[in-house]
Amino acid sequence: MYVIMAISIIIAIYFFLEMKDEGRVGILLVWTYILFALAIGMALVSALFNAASNPQSLKKMALNIGFLVVVFGVSYMLASSAQTPVTEALPTGPPSAMAMKLTDMGLKVTYFLFALTILVALLGPAIAAIRNR
């Protein structure tokens, strides 16, 4: 963990101090991809260890994965691939229809999960108080 923190600090210092090199953004993005892949891998390994030590948790994990598949599926179906005036005016040209649809899907998933988080945070204590009467 300390090695990852040290590498991140070195890359951050390089990013902010090396102002004339355009490749610094690429290095930062590659490091971000590496950290993201590491986080996903560790989450999967942790889930597998939990499933091996507690087989009853497989049912709960399957329900959670099913819920996420439904959320992503509904968001994909509701997503639009329409171009906007901003995307049409990009110097590199407008993005593809699939890129627009996936971007819209990601936004819808984020909005829904954020709203669900707020709802659970607000209603959770109220429901617990009613149950513990």
N, C-alpha and C positions, 0 to 999 in steps of 0.2 A: 504494500500500500504506500509506503514511504517512497518507493522507487517511482510509482506512478505520479505521486505529488511532486517529486523533484523534477521529473521530466516535464510535467505540466507547467511548473514555475519557469523552467528554462525556456520552454517554447513561448510562454507569455512574455518573458523579458525580451526574447528575440523579436517577437511580434511588435512590441511597442518601441523598441530601440532601433531596429533596422528599417528606416523609413524609405530608403531608395530601392529596395528589392520588392518586386511585385510577387515573388514566389512565396512570400511569408504567409499569405492567406491560404495558399494551397497546403502548406505544412500544417497550419492550424486546423484546416478542414480534415486532413488525413488523420491527425491526432484525435479529432472529435469522432470520426468514424471508428477508429480503433477503440476508443473508450466506450462508445455505444455498443459495439459488438461484444466487448468484454462484459458489459453490464447485462446484455441479453443472455450471453452464455452462462454467466454466474446465476442469473435468475432461473434459467432452465435446469441447471445442475442442482440448485437448491430445491426446486420443485420435485425433481426426481428423487433426491435424498429423502424429502418429506414423504413422498408417496411410498418409498421402499420401507420407511420406518413406521408409517401409519397408512395401511392400505385403504382404510375407510375414507381417507381424505381424497381419494381418487374421484369419488362421486361429486364432492364439492368442487374439485378442480374442473371436472368435466362440465358442470353447470356454469361455472364462471367463463370457461372457454366458449361454451355455447352462447352465453349472453353476449360476449364480445363479437362473436361471429354474426349474431343477429343485428347488433348495433352497426357493425361495419357494412353488412349487407343492405340494411334499410338506408343507411347514409349513402351508399353507392347508388341505390335506386333513385334516391331523391336528388342526387347531385346533378348539376347542369354542366354541359360542356360549352356553353355559349361564351363567346369572346366579349370583352368589355372594351370601351374606348381606350382605357389605359393599356391593356394588353396588346391591342392592335397597334399602338404607337411605340412599342418597344423597338429599340434600334436593331435588335437581333431578329425582329419579326415576331409575329404572334406565336404563342406556344401551341402545341398540338391539342386536338380535342381531348385526347386521353389525359394529357397533363392537366388541362383545365378541370376535367371531371374528377381526377384524383385529388387535386387541390381542394375543390369544393367538398369532396367527401371528407377529407381530413378536417376541414373547418367544421363541418356538421358534426363529426364525431367529437371534436373538441368541445363544441358548444353543448352537446347533449351530456357528455360526461361531466363537464363543469357544472351544469345545472343539476345533475343528479348528485354530485358531491355536495353542493350547497343545500339541496333538499334533505339529504341524509344528515348533514351536520345540524340542520335546524330541527328536523323532526325526530332524530334519534333520541336526544335527551327527553323530549316531550313524551314519546312512546314509552321510554324506560320509566319515567315518573308515573305514568298511568298504570303500567304493569305492576309497579312496586307499591301500589296503594295499600 
